[in-house]
């Protein structure tokens, strides 16, 4: 016997599809979307700041809510997103997972922004100035 989906099931699936489309559209309207599935490379500037590069070589600056200790010395980082798929944009509240001697650190993301060449230059200048002191 073939059972047809009931109206509430169809409505739920349709609502979920619309919600996913709105999230993707909002992220694209904001200018950029870092997707977990597209993370190519990363560099920890310090315990609260990570620069992430995607497969398209677009860079993003992630600021963390709490320090993620010794992150710049780790070879691997994990990303835990609360979206439905790996195509969901990484967003505020998602986490970076970094290893430590006592287990993984869960470091929530407070801010994600496109990492512009001007920002990169300012960070390099600040690092150079700190080395002089």
N, C-alpha and C positions, 0 to 999 in steps of 0.2 A: 504494500500500500504506500503510495506517495503522499506524504503530508506536506501541505503548503505552509509556509511561515505565517504566523499570526500577525495581525496588524501591529501589536506592541513591539514584536521583535523587529519588524521592518522599520518602524519609527525609531527604535533605539539605534539600529545600524545606520540609518540615515542621519540621525543627530550626531553620532560619533564621527561620521565621514565629514559632515559640515564643520564640526569643531576642529578636526585635524586640518582641514583646508584653511580655516580662519587663523589658526596658529601659524601655519606656514606663510600665509599671506601677510600677517602682521609682522613676522620676522623679516620677510623680504622688503616690506614697506619701510622698516626701520633701517634698511641699508645693507644688512648682512646677516648671515645665518651660519654659525659653526655647527656642523652636524657631527655627531660622534663617529659615524661611519667614515667620515672624510678627514679625520685627524691624521696628519702626516708626520709632524715633528713638534717638539716643544723645547722651551728653554726657561728654566726658573731664574728670574732675576734676583729674587730673594725668597724669604719664607712666606710671603703673602702675594707675590706677583708671578704669573706664568704667562709667557708668550707662546701661543699655540698657532701653528701653521697648518692649513688644510691642504688637501690634494691639489687645489688650484693655486697654491702659494699665496693665499690671502692670510694675513696675520691678524690675530686677535689678542687683546690684552685681557687676562682674567685676573681679577682681584678677589682675594679670598677673605671670608668673614673672620677667620682665625688663622694664626700661623700654622703652617704645615712644615714642621721642623726638618731641616737638612734635605729638603726637597731637591735642591740644586745638585746634590751628590748622588742622586738615584738615577739608575739607567732606565727605569720603567715607571710610568704613571698610568693609573687607570682613571676612567671617567664613568661616573654613575649618573645617568640621566633618568628623570622620572617620566619621560615621554613614552608614548606607546611603541615607537619603533626607533631604530638607529638613524632614521631620517629626520627625526624631531630635532629642532635647534637646541643646542645646549643653552640653558637659561639659568637665571638667578635661582639659587637654592639647590641646583644640581651639585654634585660633589666630585672632587679630585681625590683619588685614592693613592696614597703614597706609603710605601713600606717603612717599617721601623723595627727595631729589635724586639718590641713587645707586640707587634702585629700591625695591621694596616691602619693608617691615619685616615679619617674621613674629614675632608676639608671643604666645607660648603663655599660655593661661589657667590660673591655678593655683587659683582659687576662684570659685565662683558662688553667690550668695545672694540671697534676696528682699530688695529694698531697701525697708525699712519707713519709715513716716513719722518714727519716732524716729531712725533712721539718717540720714535726709535732714536733719532738724533739727540733729543733731550736726555733720554736715558743713558746713551753712550757718553755724553758730556758730563752728566752727573757722576757716572762711574769713574771717569777719568779724573774729575775734580776730587773725588773721595780718595783716590790712590795717591794724589799729591799731598794730602793732609797727613 
